[in-house]
Structures are given as structure tokens and as C-alpha cells.
Amino acid sequence: MTETERTLTITQQSDPRGALVVRVDGELDHHTAPELRHTLAETSFSADTPVIMDLSGLEYCDSTGLTVLITSYHLATAADTTLSIVGLNPDLTRVFKIAGIDLVIPLHATVDEVLDRTQA
């Protein structure tokens, strides 16, 4: 894959249960991270809306991508809301745990898992 073939797709949708779900598909690296950084900077984080980063379609994430995710955690915290990550494949789960991301941002299997916990 050449650098021009690297793609990142970001979609946002409001879940009927009150969360903002940001789905990230593709490769999150130093070439594509600015796109996610820009999207998150334009996102309105609010105290009554938990944010869920759905990374089930993420194939690759380098340290630049991890930095953008930590930045999103800080944006959520500043807005007095929560941020969760869902859907990581086993390889990325390992990377996130080695980097200690799981100690800062909760990792879950699915959006439903997060919302079931917050609604309980």
C-alpha cells in the first residue's frame, strides 16, 4: 500500500440512547490523524452526551493516532463527559494495552456494552 492509498473514514451519529458515536475506519497514522484531530476539534462535546469511539473498522493505529485519541479524552474530560473506545481487534487491543491507553480510556467490545452499563 502506498501512502496515497491510506484512507480514513470518520462518521458521527447520535445514538437514540443519548450517546455520540464516532466511527473510525481505515488506518489512523501520521498521514491520516490530522483528519480525525480536525473532526474532533469541530465536535461539540457536552456533559449530557457520552462519546463512544467505535474503532471496529480500524485496521492500524500508530503513536500519532494514539495521541489523537488521548486528545479526544482530554476534550471529553474538559466538557465533563465520558469517552469510551469500542470494537478494537485483538492486535490493536494489545497495542492499546501496551501503551496504557486502557488505563485512561475504558475499552469495551461494543457500543451496546457501554450504553448498557451507563443505563443500568
N, C-alpha and C positions, 0 to 999 in steps of 0.2 A: 504494500500500500504506500503510495506516495503522500507527501504532506498535503497536496492539494485534494486528495481523496478523503481526508479526515473530515468527518461530519459530526455534528452535534445537533440534536433536535430537542428543543425545550418547549413544553406545553404547560399551561396552568389552567386549572379548573377548580371551581368551588365544589366541594363535596356537599351533598344535601344535609349531612350531619354537622356542618359548620366549619370544616377544615379547608384550608387552601392546599391543594395537591399540585406540586411542581414535579412534572415527569421529565427526566433527563435520559435521552437515548444516544448511544454512539460512544465517542471517545472524548473524555474530559482531560485535556492535556494543555501544555503551554500554548498551543495553537488555538484551541477552542475555548479555553477557560474565560477569556475576556467576554465572550458572548453570554455565558452564564452569569458572570460578575455584573454585566450591564443589566441583564434581566432582573436580577435580584435587587440591584440598586433602584430599579423602577417599580419594584413590587411594594405595595403598601402592607407592611406588617402591622397587625393590630392585636391588642391584648385579648380580644374575644375570639380570635381566629388562630388555632394552632396551624403550623406549617408542616407539611409532610413532604419530604423529598423522596419521590419514587424513582429509585435507581435500578429498577428491574431490567431496563433496557441498556444499562451502561456496560460497555464491553471492556473499557480500560480507563484507568484514572492514575495520573502521575501526581507528584508532590504539588504542582501548581493547582491541580483540581482539588486536592485535599485542602489547600489553603483557601480556595473559594468557598468550600463547604464550611470551613471553620468561620470564615467571614459571615456566612449566612447565619450561623449560630449566634454570632455577636449581634447581627441585625435583629434577630428574633428576640434575644435577651433584652436588647435596648428597648424593644416595643412591648416588653413584659408578656411575651408569649412563648410557646414551646416550639421546638424544632425536632423532628424525628426523621430518621432515614429508614426506608424500607426497600426490600427486594434485591439486596446485594447477592450476586452469585458467590459461590464458595471461595473462589480465588480473591475477589475483591473484599469479601468479609475478612479474610486472612490479612490482607494489606491494611485494611482499616484498623484491625485489632493490633497489628504490629506497630502501627503509627499512633495508637492510643486514641483514635477518634471515638471509639466506643465508650471511652471514659468520660467524654464530653457530650456527645450526641447519642441518644439511645438508638440502637439498631433493632429493627423489627422485621418480620417476614413479609407482612402485608399492611396495606392501608387499613383494612378492617381490624387487624390486630391492635393497631394504635388507637383507633376510634372506639373499639370495644372497651379498652382499658380506661379511656378518658370519660366514657359514658357510664361506666359502672359505679 
